[in-house]
Amino acid sequence: MCEEWNTFENFYKDMGSGYLPGLTLDRIDSDGDYCKENCRWVSQKEQQRNRRNNAIVESPWGRITIAELSEKSGINRQTLESRHYRGWKDSDLLRPVTVTKRHFPKEDTE
């Protein structure tokens, strides 16, 4: 945390005007300090997307989290996560999976 924020008055002077109920303080660069230049007020949803343990993938919408990719593509988040952690290339994550005969049990031909 920056030294200026050791008093609430200084913190409020820097960040108070952007606060709205329901927002949380977020560091833009999660490796950086808590200071005016590196902090912003965001929703809880956006806060969760700025965590280091989120998988970031390349997509038609740029570099985004898998949760964002799910929202934009309409593909279930767990499906995308499973594909990602199985080693699928980012460019293949949105690819439809085709069902072939091998997915169905063989028919009895008596």
C-alpha positions in Angstrom: 0.0 0.0 0.0 1.3 3.5 -0.8 2.4 5.5 2.2 -0.2 8.3 1.4 -3.0 5.8 2.2 -1.8 5.3 5.8 -4.6 7.8 6.7 -8.2 7.4 5.6 -8.4 11.0 4.6 -5.7 10.6 2.0 -7.3 7.4 0.7 -10.7 9.1 0.5 -9.2 12.1 -1.3 -7.7 9.7 -4.0 -10.5 7.1 -4.3 -13.7 8.4 -2.5 -15.3 10.1 -5.5 -15.5 6.9 -7.6 -17.1 4.8 -5.0 -20.7 3.5 -5.4 -22.5 1.0 -3.1 -21.7 -2.6 -4.2 -18.3 -1.8 -5.7 -15.0 -3.1 -4.3 -11.5 -1.8 -4.5 -9.5 -3.7 -7.2 -5.8 -3.5 -8.2 -5.5 -3.1 -12.0 -2.1 -5.0 -11.8 -2.5 -7.6 -9.1 1.3 -7.6 -8.6 1.3 -3.8 -8.1 0.7 -1.7 -5.0 -2.5 -0.4 -3.6 -2.2 3.2 -4.8 -4.3 5.7 -6.8 -2.6 4.8 -10.1 -3.2 1.1 -9.7 -6.7 0.9 -8.1 -10.2 1.3 -9.3 -13.7 0.6 -8.0 -15.3 -2.4 -9.7 -18.2 -4.8 -9.3 -17.7 -8.1 -7.5 -18.0 -9.9 -10.9 -15.2 -7.9 -12.4 -13.1 -8.3 -9.2 -13.4 -12.1 -9.6 -12.2 -11.9 -13.2 -9.0 -10.0 -12.2 -7.6 -12.9 -10.1 -4.3 -14.5 -10.9 -5.7 -18.0 -11.0 -8.0 -17.2 -13.9 -7.2 -18.8 -17.2 -6.8 -16.1 -19.8 -7.4 -17.2 -23.4 -7.1 -15.7 -26.9 -10.5 -15.3 -28.5 -12.3 -13.4 -31.2 -13.0 -10.8 -28.5 -9.3 -10.5 -27.5 -7.6 -11.9 -24.4 -10.4 -12.7 -21.9 -11.2 -15.1 -19.1 -13.0 -18.4 -19.7 -16.0 -17.0 -17.8 -16.2 -14.0 -20.2 -15.7 -16.4 -23.2 -18.6 -18.4 -21.9 -20.9 -15.3 -21.7 -19.9 -14.1 -25.2 -20.1 -17.5 -26.9 -23.0 -19.1 -25.1 -20.9 -22.2 -24.4 -21.1 -23.6 -20.9 -18.2 -22.3 -18.7 -17.5 -25.8 -17.4 -17.3 -27.1 -21.0 -14.8 -24.4 -21.9 -12.7 -25.0 -18.7 -12.6 -28.7 -19.4 -11.4 -28.2 -22.9 -8.8 -25.7 -21.8 -7.4 -27.9 -19.0 -7.3 -30.9 -21.4 -4.9 -28.9 -23.5 -7.2 -27.7 -26.3 -5.7 -24.8 -28.3 -7.4 -21.5 -27.6 -8.4 -21.3 -31.3 -10.3 -24.7 -30.9 -12.2 -23.9 -27.6 -15.3 -22.6 -29.5 -15.2 -25.4 -32.1 -18.4 -27.4 -32.2 -18.0 -31.0 -31.4 -19.6 -33.3 -33.9 -21.2 -36.5 -32.9 -20.2 -39.6 -34.9 -21.4 -43.1 -35.0 -18.7 -44.2 -32.5 -20.6 -42.2 -29.8 -23.5 -44.6 -30.1 -23.7 -48.3 -29.2 -23.8 -50.7 -32.1 -27.2 -51.8 -33.2 -28.0 -55.5 -33.1 -28.4 -56.9 -36.6 -30.3 -60.1 -36.1 
